[in-house]
Every structure is written in C-alpha cells, then in structure tokens.
Amino acid sequence: EAQVTQNPRYLITVTGKKLTVTCSQNMNHEYMSWYRQDPGLGLRQIYYSMNVEVTDKGDVPEGYKVSRKEKRNFPLILESPSPNQTSLYFCASSPSPYPYEQYFGPGTRLTVT
Amino acid sequence: AQKITQTQPGMFVQEKEAVTLDCTYDTSDQSYGLFWYKQPSSGEMIFLIYQGSYDEQNATEGRYSLNFQKARKSANLVISASQLGDSAMYFCAMREGDSNAGGTSYGKLTFGQGTILTVHP
C-alpha cells in the first residue's frame, strides 16, 4: 500500500531532551516536507527536500533539523525541544515539487513539558 | 501579508444541501496550484481537489468542485449534497511556481487557517 508513515504517533517529552520523528514513504517520491499544525494557524512548513541531500528551510525552521540521506526517509530532529514546539507534526511527500498534491502521513502529536 | 485566507472559522450546513467554503489567495506568480484538503477529527489530511492557475475549467471531483475566479484570486470549494461524514476541518492551500528569484518558494505549500464544517442531520 502506498503510504507515508511517521513514528512515533504520540510523544510526551521534557524540555531539552533530543528527539527524532521518523518519516518514510514507499512511493519513490522526490519531494518531502515537514509541517506543524497549531490551532488558528493552519499548517506551516518547517523544512522541505527536493531530493536526496537537498533540503531547505520553510517558514518556521528554528529549533528543527532534517536530513535526507535516502530518498524514502526524511527524519525531523529536535535537538533541544522547548514547550513552544508542542504541536501536531505532519510529514508529506509528492512525486515532484509542482504541481502534484502532497500525500500526508498520519501525524505525530508532540508534547514538550 | 497572508497568502491564503479562509475567512470562515466555522460553517454549518444541513445534510443534502450544498455549501461553499471560501478561500482567497495572494501571489504575484503566474504559475501556481491551488489545493483543498480535508482533515476529519481523526487527524489525517485527505487531498480533495486541485486547480492549476492555467486551467480554464473549474476542477471537479465527485461532489467537490472548485469555483476558481482568477481575477478575484479566489478558489472556493463547493460541496454538493452534504453528508454527515463531510463534517471536518477544511484547508485551502497554494503552491507557487518557480518565478521567485531565490527559488525558495518553489514547491512550498502554504495553507490557510482552515474552516470547520459541521453537517447537521
């Protein structure tokens, strides 16, 4: 089944404890992206990747890192999480940046205390 | 300035009636794409419909149609014959083309704030 998977789905952590949210797609898509969703703000892009080893900042990259060493994986790293990073996170992929719709993962709900 | 604006925080509709969800956008690009996504209470993001800036006809997908008015920069979603399962949050989104000199907007998807639709029986 074609899909985007994220792990973990739910995570409660403490301030400053490094964490990684994994994202994997099995559709051979070139383009992958991370978003965070906060009430009243819709979804905002954190980072995106046009292809392997090519990543760029979105609208809200502060406090996040990403890497794209393989086409299928695009992990999101929070080196020192803070409470303002409590949010719902989505990974998405598409065959190319434009004009295709993006396929979203199921979301990861992160709480930082 | 907001690039995508959804002015209706919440909408109510009677089952089997049609409803229009508003979306206006702002871009200087000639080439762009407009998308609508549905997010039910379970949280997943479901793609509904796409309209390209050069498409002359309004996009349709089953009960969903996109009322694209380019001069007004609006891309309203019309849901016909509403069903209880249509109750969800709906997001309008735009993907701009490659006219940005730095290329940083290419491929980026910008979302509106969302509209919560409630369908009454």
Interface residues (C-beta under 8 A of the other chain):
Chain A: Y31 S33 Y35 G40 L41 G42 L43 R44 Q45 Y48 M50 D56 K57 G58 D59 L88 F90 A92 P97 Y98 P99 E101 Q102 Y103 F104 P106 G107
Chain B: I4 S31 G33 F35 Y37 G43 E44 M45 F47 Y50 G52 F91 A93 R95 G97 D98 T104 Y106 G107 K108 L109 T110 F111 G112 Q113 G114
